[in-house]
Amino acid sequence: MKLYENGAYLLNGKEVIIDGPEAQAAVKSKTGMDIDKQTAKQETIAYGILKEHNTSGNMDKLQIKFDKLTSHDITFVGIIQTARASGLEKFPIPYVLTNCHNSLCAVGGTINEDDHMFGLTCAKKYGGIYVPPHQAVIHQFAREMLAGGGKMILGSDSHTRYGALGTMAVGEGGPELVKQLLEQTYDIDMPEVVGIYLTGEPIKGVGPQDVALAIIGEVFGNGFVKNKVMEFVGPGVSNLSVDFRIGVDVMTTETTCLSSIWRTDDQVKEFFEIHGRAEDHKELNPGEVAYYDRFIEIDLSQIRPMIAMPFHPSNTYTIDELNANLMDILDDCEKRAEVSFDGKVKLDLKSKVRDGKLYVDQGIIAGCAGGGFENICDAADILNGHSIGADEFTLSVYPASTPIYMELVKNGAVAKLLETGAIVKTAFCGPCFGAGDTPANNAFSIRHSTRNFPNREGSKVQNGQISSVALMDARSIAATAANKGFLTSAADIDVNFTKPKYFFDKTIYENRVFDSHGVADPSVEIQFGPNIKDWPAMSALPENMLLKVVSEIHDPVTTTDELIPSGETSSYRSNPLGLAEFALSRKDPEYVGRAKEIQKAQKAIESGECAGKAVPEVAEIMGVVKKKFPEASHENMGFGSTIFAVKPGDGSAREQAASCQKVLGGWANIANEYATKRYRSNLINWGMLPFIIDEGELPFHNLDYIFLPGIKKEIEDAKTEFEAYVVKDGELKPFTLKMGELTDDEREIILKGCLINYNRK
């Protein structure tokens, strides 16, 4: 794999000219065209799709309107509740509500099924589509029924990626979907486009997760594709089945790219024909001379079976490399865990080594990444005639949709799997976010799923429970299962892959999916459950602000799972205050109490009382502030909390990572950088200030107070640097905070206090 920061020209989709002093002359020599770089940038597939969906008239400042929206049952209640508070009357574009995260309805009494009934009645009332639990995971339904060539889809799940089908899809926090429901736009600067040039074809035993992990391992740490569009081109694309491309594409989220798109061909056309939607295919190719801002060359034949060790998809090795350096790599993982968990629990992976081989406790093939037809058929071929054994090792397989499950039953793959001792279950995302198949304490799980962050396997560090996940491809998981739990590369297995043809039968969808066909029925009463609560009132941005630092996190990256845990807490995602009780609970258990304590000061002034009486230390702090800023008073001051994290927001798109802080009185985040665009957008949409501070020793620490004079006026004036003061030892000590550019709408959202206030009628 070769990475080129300077970019490259691609001629007729085949010939690469790396950018440099002689590049344009070389292009002219080969094509006879005297084309400049800016013109060639407009010849990428991504540029063409973005242009068709941009409403601003300015391709530098995009205002995108999407063709379709999709959400699952962890996010759609909050999205619709937010839109309802802003006057929603009907869904203006197709909006699919899937139920694949809280499907089990096993936690919290009736509340999960109450969310589902809320979704069904909202689909009827506002004119949407409702997919019942166990029918399909969100992204597989989108592939089968929504995606189309040249289209754009916005989803409230970070793995919203349908580029292999010619659809530019973006995963964002819920407020961005609210904007689309209110017929507003998705506003971004024109992203850079990174060419991913594929050649060769994978060797036997290598699957899509292997290719994906190889890419993630190369580009995550250096931010090579961060907030950019990955465009897959080159002759190697046609050497991959569409199922294979989909498996690579969905994992591009883990690179922190904004979106992805692939050139399409007859295989993609056949995919749409199989699914009864031939009219949705569109052939997509870059122009005769296309320029990419950055470029990656990948020889697929050089990829080997991969494993991403705990606790990140970028912690990658080949399986051969791991087996050859077993104790050293396991020791490194244990040391990383000790840092990540602050020494609270001990991860003991080295005890998994038996006779020089790594023993695995569990295998999972599931969800939008692993549950595809081809993955499961290949796994069944590898396991055919074998047994997973009667020891600790277990294997669970989740087809990504009921149509896939039905075809696997018809072609015998399910029977092959069941007779080995594997369990085949219904479409469910639980193993991907910690709500299903939790291993035993200190167990090691290998999964063809999307993420292996801490707690994504369901363990609870705060309770002394720790297990861990490594990501692998379905083929190597099956090879390990055939070897009764000893880690094995699929490239080492002698197998005949039968590659059965896929036949899609949408009868189950016709029988069970509610489709309004875009017709709203205002007479329908929304069905609420006791746990479904409205958003609490949120204040506008004050003239001045006093923030207490209530958590200080120095991990290199802080995931949204650490900001608001996944798993069983997802049952409370329809209850803003109830869910907020879990904020940072697995990273900083003191956070909620500290945030609530300073929030008392804000609540006091909102009710006409004295902030200093509600929180006595505030009176002392205000006394120091008034020495330099005598005009500062309770009447023009806002009181709240902030956190510092080095690089927060990697991972899930869930808006609750920000909204939970907001409902607890959070006014800001301070970071060296934000891991993803979507987390920063979530902060803004919930009226929180996304501050940046230069790397180095912090001028403040946990429990310190920070004073921001004139913050409202500075936001109104579009300032990007702010003088702030640490209130310490009876003095105000100045330092500088920064903020990236905000759009006019983003500034107004922050000034109003949140997107709900901005849109409230």
N, C-alpha and C positions, 0 to 999 in steps of 0.2 A: 504494500500500500504506500502510495506516494502522495504527499500533501504539498500543494503549491499556493503560498500566500498571495503571490502576485497575480493570480488569475490566469485565464487561458482563453484562446479562441478555439471554437469547434467548427470545423468545416464539413458541411453536409452530414453532420451527425457522426462522422467517422474519424476524421483526421484532427489531431490535437496540435496546436501551436501554443506553447507556454509563453506567457507575456514577458516581454523584455524589449530592449532597444531596437531589435530587428524584427519584432513580431509583426508589425503592420506591413512592413515590406514583404515579409514571407507570405502573409495573407494575400496581398495583391499579386505576388508572383504565382501563387497557386490557383487563384480564382479570377484574376483580372479585375477584381473589385477594389476600389480605393475607399474602403469603409472605415469610419472612425469608431472608436471604442463605444461611445455613447449610443450610436446607432445600432451597433452590434448587440448591446445589452438588451435592446428591445426585441431581439430575435429569440430570446429564451422562451420556453413554454410558460414559465411562471409569469413573465411580464405580460404575455398575451392574456392570460386568465385574469390577472389582477386589473388590467386595463378594462376588460369587459365588465368588471364588477365595481369599478371605481366611479363614484358620483361627484368627486370634487372638481374634475376638470384639470387637476394638477397631479401628475404622476409622481411627484416628489412627496406630496402630502396626500395620502390615500384616505378616502372615506368609503369603506366597503359596505355593500349590502349583499348579504348571503342569500343563496337560493333556498336553503333548508336549515333547520335546527334539530338538534337531538340532545336529550338528557336522560339520565337514569334516576333511580329512586332515592339516591342520596342527595341529589341536587334539585330536582324539578319542583319540589314543594316550595323551597326558598325562592326560586326564580319566579314562580307564578305568584307567590305572595308579594314579592317586591313589585312585580308588574301590576298586580291588582291595586296595590297602594298608590300606584301612579295613574290609575284610570284605564287599565286594560279592558277592552271590549271584545276583541276576538284575536286569534292568532293570524297575523297578516300573511304568513308564509307557512308551508308545511312544518309542523313541529311534532316530533316523535318522542313520546314518553315511554322509555323502556324500564323494566323492573328486573334488574339482574344483579343488584348489589345487596339489597335487603330482602332477597327472595325467600330466605328460610323462615322468616317471621318467628324466630326462636328466641328473641331477646326483647325484653321490655313489654311483655303482655301483647296488647292489640296494636301497638303503635306502628309497626311496619306495615301490616295490612291496612291500617287506617290511611297511611300514606298512599298505598296503591289505590284505594277507593277515591281518595282525593284526586289522584291523577286521572282515573277513569272519568269521573264526573267533570273535571276540568277539560278533558279532551272533548267531551260532549258539548259542554257549555261554550267553549271558545273555538271549537273546530279543529281538533288535533287528532293524532294517532296514538293509540295506547296498546302497548305490547305487554301481555300479562307475564307474571313470573314464570321462569323456567323455559320460556319459548326461545329466547335468543339473548346473547350478550349484546350490549348496545352497539358495538362496532360491527359485529357480524350481520346484524339486521340492517345496518346502514349499507354494508357492502352488497347485501342481497337485494335490498329494496329501495335504496335512496341514491346511491352514488351514480354519477353520470359524467361522461367526458366533458371537460371544460367547465364543470360546475364548481361551486364553492359551498362547503357545509361548515357551520359553526357548532361545536359541541361543548357541553359543560363537563367534559372529561378530558384529561390531558392527552389520552391516547387517540384522540379524534384524528385519524390519519387514513385517508383513502386515496393517496397519491398513485398507487399502483393501478388504480382503475381510471386514472385521468382526472381525479377530483382533488382540488386543493382544499384540504380540511384543516381547521384550526381548533385546538382545544383551549378553552379560556374559562375563567371564573364566571359564575352565574350572572353577574351584572352586565357582562357584555351581551349575553343572550337577552337580558331584559331590554337593552337598548334596541336590539333587532325587533323584539316584540312590540316596542313602542315606535317602530319605523324610524329609528335613529341609525347611526352608522358606526362602524368599527374603524377607528381612526389610528393610523400608524404612518410613520415614514416609509417610503418605498424600501423594502428590505433588500439586502444583498442576496444574490443567488449563487449558490455553490454547486458547481458541476460535479456529479459523482459518475465517473466514466468507468463502466464495467466491461471487462474483457474476459475471455475464457469461460469455463463452466465448472461448477463444483464437482469435486471427486465424490465417489460413492460413500455414503454415510454422513456427508456434510449437509446440514439443513439450514433453513433461513435464520434460526437463532444464532447459529455459528457465524454467519456473515454479519448479522446485526451486532453481535458482541465484539467482533473484530473491529468494526467501525467505531463503536462507542468507546472502546478501549483506546483508540487513536485520537479521538477528537473531543471527548468530554473535558478532560483536564486542562487542555489549552484553549478551550472556548472557540475552536476553529469554526464551528457552524452556529454558534449561539445567536438566537433571534434572526437567523437567516433561513432562506428556503433551500432545501436540498433537492436538486433536480437530477434524477437518475437517467443517464443516457449511455450510448455506446452499444456495440454489438453484443456484449454479454447479457444485456437485458433479455434478449430473445432466447437465450439459453436457460432461462428460468421460467418455470411454470408460473401462472398467475397466483396460485396459492403460495408459492415460494416468495414471490415479490411482496405479497401482502404481509407475510411473516417478517420480512426485513423492514418493510415500510412502517408497520405499527411501532416498531422499536426506535424509530428515528426520534421519537419524543425524548428518549433518554440521552440524546446528544445535546439537548436544549435548543434545537432548531425551532423556528416558528412554524414551519409547515414543510410539506414535501410534494413532489410531483414526479411522475415517471413518463417517459415516452410510451406510447401505446402501440399495439400491433394486432395481428390477427388472433393471437391468443386471448387478448383482452376482448376483442370482438366476440370470440367464442364464449367467453365468460358471460357476457351480457345475453347472448343467445340462449345459453343453458338456463339462465334465470328469467327467460321470457321477456327481456327488455332490450332487444336488439337496437331499438331506436335511441337508447341512451349511450351507445358507444360513439366515440369520436376519436379519430386518429390524431394523435398529438406528436409533433416532432419539433425540435428546434429549427430555426431558419437556416438558410444556406451558410451564413456566417454568424454565429452566436458567440457572445462574450460572457464569460462567467467571472464574477468578482474573486472567487477562489476556486480551486480545482483539486479533486482527489482522483487518482487512478487506482483501480482495484483489479487485480488479476484473481478472478474467482477460483481458479485452479490451485491457488496457493493457500487458500483458507483451509484450516484444519479444525476438527471438533474443538469447541471452546467451552470454558466454564468461567462464569463471573462469581468470584468468591464473595463472602460477606464483607461489607454490607453496602455494596453499590454495583450497579451494572457495568461500571467502568473498571472494576477491579478484576481485570481479565487475564487469563492464561489459556494456552492450549491445554487440553486434558493430558496430553503427553508430557508437557512441561510440568504440570502439577504433579503427575505421578513420578517424574524423575527427580523432583525437588520437594518431596512431600512435606517433610518435617519443617524445612525452612519456611515454606509458604504458609503452612498452618500456624507456625509460630508468629509470623507477621500478622495474620488475621487475628490471632488472639490479642496481640499487642494493640492493634487498631481498636478492637472491641473494648479493651480496658480504658483507652482514652475516651471513646465514644460514650461509654456508660459510667464514666467518672469513677471507675473501680468498684461500682456498687454490686456488680455480679461478675462471675468468672465464666468466660466461655472457654471450654476445654475441647478443642477439636483434635488435638494430638492423641487423645484417648480413643479416637475413631480408627486409628491405624491398627490393623490386625495382620500380622505376618507380612508387614511391609506394604499392605494395600489399604486404601481408604474405604471404610465401610460406611454406607449411607443408610439412614433410617427410613427415608420416605422419598417417593417420587410422585410428582404431580405434572400432568399435562392438561392445561386448562386455558380457558378464556380467549380473549381476542388475539393473543399471540400463539398459544399452543393448541387451541381447540379446533384448528382447521381440518378439513377432510383429509388432505394429503398427509399431514403430520400423523394423524391417528392411524391411517392405513399403513404407513411405513412402520410405525411402532408395532402394530399388530403383526406385520410380516416378520419383524425381528423377534418378537416374542412367541411366534407360532411354534407349538410343540414344547415350549419351556414352561417352567414354574418359577414364580417369584419366591418360593420357599415359605417355610412356616416359622421364620425367625422374626426379628423386629421389623424388617423392611416391609413397607406397604406401597401400593401403587394405585392412584386414583386418576381417572381420565374423565374430562368434562368436554364433550363436543360443544362447539360454540353456538349451535342453534339446533332446534328440533329437526328442521329439514336435513341437516348433516347427520344427526343421530339416526333418523329414519333410514337414510341411505347406508349408514354403517351397519344397521341391523340387517338390511336387505342383502348386502354383499358379504355378510358373515364376519366382518371385522370385530363386531361386538362379541360374538361367540368366541373368537380366538382369544380376545383379551380376558373375558370372564373365566375361561378354563385355566388360565395361568394363575389365577388368584387376584387379578386386578379387579377394581370396582369401577364401573362406568356409571356416571351420574349425569344429571341434567345440566343445561346451560346455566352457569352461575359464575360470578366474578369473585366470590368470597376468598378463594385461595390467593388471589392477587393482592388483597388489602388486609388480610388478617382476620377474616370472618368465616373460615372454614378450613378443615384439615390441619388444625394446630398440632404440631408434633409434641412429643414428650419433652420434659426439661432437658436441656443440653443436646437434644437431637439435632441431626443435620439433614436438611431436606434439599433435594434437587428438583427444580421446577422449570418447565417451559411456560413461564408467565412473564410479566413485564418488569417487575421490580423485586429487589431483595433488600430493601431498606430495613433497619431495625424494626421489630414488632410487626412487620408485614406477614409474618408466619403465625402471628397471634400470641406470642409470648408477652409477658408483662414484667419488665425489668423492675418496676416499683414493688412488685410482689416477690421478687427474687427468682422469677421464671425467665429463662433465656434459652431460646433455640435459634437456629440460623438457617438461612436459605442461600443456596448457590443457584444461579441461572444456567440452564443447559438446554440444548435442543432435544426435542421429543425422541429423536433417533438414538442419541447417546443415553437418554434416560431409559429407553427400552432396552438398550444393550446392558446397562447397569442392572436393570430388573432381571434380565435373562441370566445374569451372572450373580443373581440372588443378593444384590445390594452392594457388591464391590464395584467401585467406580471403573467404568469401562467406556472407551471411545467407540462410537458406532463405526468408525473407519476400520476397526479391528475385527468386525463381525462379518462372517461369510453369510450373506443373505440374498435372496432373490426378491427384489421389490416387484410386486405384482402390478402396481400402478393402475388400479381399477378406475374406470371412467365414472365421473360424477353425474348423477341425475338429480336435478333440483325439483322438488315437489312442494309447491306453495300452498297445498290444500290446508295444512294446519294453520297457516296464517289467515287464509280466507275464513276458516272456521272460528278462530279465536281472537284475532287482532281486531280491535275496534278502529275503524277508519271513517272519520266524518267526511272525507273527501273535501275538506276545507269549508264545510258548512257549519256555522256556529248555531247553537240552540240556546238563546238567552234564558229560556224558561227553566233550564236545568239548574237545580240547587246543588251547590258544591257540598260534598260530604266531608265534614271535618271530624277529626278525632280529638280526644282530650289533649294530646301532645302537640297538636298543630297550633302554634302561637303566632300572633302578628309580631312584626319587628317593633322593638321599643322605640320611643321617640329619641331623636338624635339632634344635638344642638349644632347650630351654625358655627363656623370658625370664629373664635373671639379675636378681639383686637390684639391682645397680648396673651402669652401662654406660659404656664409654669408646668413643667413635666417632671415627673419622678421616674427615674430609671428603675424598673422593677424586675428586669432580667438581663443578664449579660452573658452572651454565649460566644465562645471562641472556637467552636468547631470550624474546620475549613468550609463546610457546607451545612446548612440547616434545612432539612426537608419540611414540606408542609405536614408530613406525618408527625414530625416532632412538634410543630406548632399547634396542630390539632390532631390527635391520634385517630387512626382509622380503626377498623374492626368493630367491636361491639358498640363503641361510642357513636357509630353512624346511625344507630337507632334514634338518636336524639337530634338529628340534623334538621328536623322540622320545628324545633323548639330552640330559638336563639339563645335564651338565657340558660336553658337546661344544658345545651351543648357547651356553652362557654365555661361551665364548671370543669370541663376536661382540658381546657387550653393549657398547653405546655406541660400537661400532667406527667408525661413520661420523660420530659427533659428538665423541667424546673418546677417541682411540686409546690414551691412557695409562690409562684407567679400569681395565681388567681387571688389569693388572700391579699397580696401586696397591691394588686391592681384595684381590688374592691376598696381597700382602705383609702387610697388617694381619690378614688371616684366619689367618696363621701363629700369631699370638698366641692366638687362640681355640682353634685345634687343639692348641696346646701345653698349655693348661690342661685341655682335655678328655682329654688323654692323661697327665695328672699331672705335666707338666713346667712349667718356668718361662716365662711369657709374655715376660718381659724378656730372656731368653736367645734366644728365637726371634726377637724383634723388639727390638733393643737400645734404640731410642728410647722404647719403652713403659716401660722401667725409669725413665728420666728423667721422663717424664710422670707416672707413678705416684708418684714422689717429691714432685712438686708437689701432686698430689691429696691425699696423706696429710697434708700440713701442715694442711689444713682438715678433712679427713675421715679421721682416723687408723684408723677401723674398716674402711676400704676395703682389700681385699686380693684376691689372685688367686683365692681361694676363693669370693668373693661377687661377682666382676666378670665381665662379658662384654665381649669385645673384637670390634669389627667396623667396618664402614664405613657411610657415608651419602653421599647426594648432595644438592645443592641445585639446584632448578630453579624458575623463576618460576611456571610453570603447566604441570606435566607431565601427560601421559596423554591428550592428544587423539588421536582416531583409533581404531585397531583395538582390539578387545576382548582381544587375545591376552594371556593371563596371563603369558606368558614375559617381558613387559616388567618384571614384578616378580620372577618366580621366578628369572630369571637373576641378578639382584642378590642374591637370598637365598642361592643355592648358592655364590656368591662371598663370602659372609660379610656381606651387607648386613643391617642391623638396622632401618633407618629411611629415610624420605625427608623432606626439609624443603622446603616450598614456600610461596609466598604464597597460592596456591589450587590445587586440583586441577581439571584440565580436565573430567573426567568422573567420575561416580559409580563407573563400572565399574573405572577404574584404582585409585581409592582402595580399593575392595573387593578388588581383586587384591592390593594391598599387605597388607591385613589378613589375607586368607586364607593368605598366605604368612608370616604372623607378623611383619610389618614395621610399624613405628610410623608412621602418616601424620601427621607433625607439620606444623603451620602456623606461619609466622612473619609478623609484620606487615610490610607493605611499607616500604621505606626502606633505609638503608645497613645491610648485614649486620654483625653483631657478630663473625662468623667468616669465614674465606676458605678456599680450597682448600688442603689439606694440614694445616689446623689440627685439633686434637683437641677434642672436646666431651665433657664429663663429665656424666652424668645420675645423680645420687645417688637411691637409693630408688625407681628407676623401677618395679620390680615392684609394690611396695606402692601406689604412686600409681595404677597401672593397676587394681589390685584395688579401690581405693577410688573408682574412676570419676572421677578427677581430669580436668579439661579444660585446666588450665594447669600447666606444669612449669617449675621453676627449673633452668636448665642453666648450665654454666660453660664458657667457652673457656679452654683451658689454653695460656697464651701468655706468653712473657717471664718465666717462673718464677712466674706468678700465675694465680689463678682469677678470671676476669672474668664476672660473672653476666649472664644475659639470660633472656628468657622465651620458651618454646615453647608452642604451643597445640595442641589436638586437638579436632575435632568430636566430638559425642556418639557413643559406641559402644553397641551392644546388649550384653546380658549374654553372648550367644554369641560376639560379636566380641571382647570382652575376654578370654574364656576361650581363644579360638583364639590370640590374641597371647600370652597367658601360657603356653600349652602349646608355642608355637613355630611352629605352622602348622596348617592344617586336617587334614593327615594325622595329626599327633600327637593332635589333638582327637578324631578319630574312631577311632583305632587300637584294635583289639580285642586 
